[in-house]
Amino acid sequence: HVGCQYAKAMGLRVVAVDFGEEKRDYALNTLKCDAFVDVKGKSNDEVVAAVKAAADGVGVHGSVILAPALAAYRQGVDMLRPMGFAV
């Protein structure tokens, strides 16, 4: 969540990716993220498509991958726009 706070302070649009209504509420109302994608029940392709849709349909400029799951790393790269970066 610190990454979201830094990004918002820098004036960037932030798309949070997690699962559950509690996390959605926290991301949108507390952290002031611009969008939230709930991964529960979605395939990897659906998650990536939802994030890209929230990022002008092109993909995000950068992704910060914190989940200790291989799928998260794949999604974090796949949701990037051309010349985007993953951390």
C-alpha positions in Angstrom: 0.0 0.0 0.0 3.0 2.3 0.4 3.6 2.1 -3.3 0.0 3.3 -4.0 0.5 6.2 -1.6 3.8 7.3 -3.3 2.2 6.9 -6.8 -0.8 9.0 -5.8 1.5 11.7 -4.2 3.4 11.8 -7.5 0.1 12.4 -9.4 0.0 9.0 -11.1 -3.2 7.0 -11.7 -3.2 3.9 -9.6 -5.0 0.6 -10.4 -5.0 -1.8 -7.4 -5.2 -5.5 -8.0 -6.3 -7.8 -5.1 -9.4 -9.7 -4.0 -12.4 -9.1 -1.8 -14.7 -6.2 -0.9 -12.6 -5.2 2.2 -9.5 -4.8 0.0 -11.6 -2.9 -2.6 -12.9 -0.5 0.0 -9.4 0.0 1.4 -7.9 0.6 -2.0 -10.5 3.0 -3.3 -11.5 4.9 -0.2 -8.4 4.9 2.0 -5.6 4.7 -0.5 -7.6 6.7 -3.1 -6.6 4.4 -5.9 -8.3 5.2 -9.2 -9.5 1.7 -10.0 -9.6 -1.7 -8.4 -9.5 -5.1 -10.1 -10.7 -8.1 -8.1 -8.8 -11.2 -9.1 -11.2 -13.6 -7.4 -12.7 -16.0 -9.9 -10.9 -14.4 -12.9 -8.4 -16.1 -15.2 -5.0 -14.6 -15.7 -6.2 -13.2 -19.1 -9.3 -11.7 -17.5 -7.2 -9.9 -14.8 -4.8 -8.5 -17.4 -7.7 -7.4 -19.6 -9.4 -5.6 -16.7 -6.2 -3.8 -15.7 -5.6 -2.8 -19.3 -9.2 -1.5 -19.6 -8.6 0.6 -16.5 -5.4 2.0 -18.1 -6.8 3.5 -21.3 -7.0 0.0 -22.9 -3.3 0.1 -23.5 -1.8 -1.2 -20.3 -0.1 0.3 -17.3 3.2 2.3 -17.4 4.5 0.3 -14.5 3.6 -2.5 -12.1 4.8 -3.3 -8.6 4.5 -7.0 -7.9 4.3 -8.0 -4.3 2.3 -11.2 -4.2 4.4 -14.3 -3.7 2.8 -16.2 -6.6 4.1 -17.0 -10.1 0.7 -15.9 -11.6 1.1 -12.5 -10.1 4.5 -12.0 -11.8 3.1 -13.2 -15.2 0.1 -10.8 -14.8 2.4 -7.9 -13.7 4.4 -8.2 -16.9 1.4 -8.9 -19.2 -0.5 -5.8 -18.1 2.3 -3.5 -19.1 2.0 -1.2 -22.1 4.9 -1.1 -24.5 8.0 0.2 -22.8 6.4 -0.3 -19.4 8.4 -1.5 -16.4 7.8 -4.1 -13.7 9.3 -4.0 -10.2 
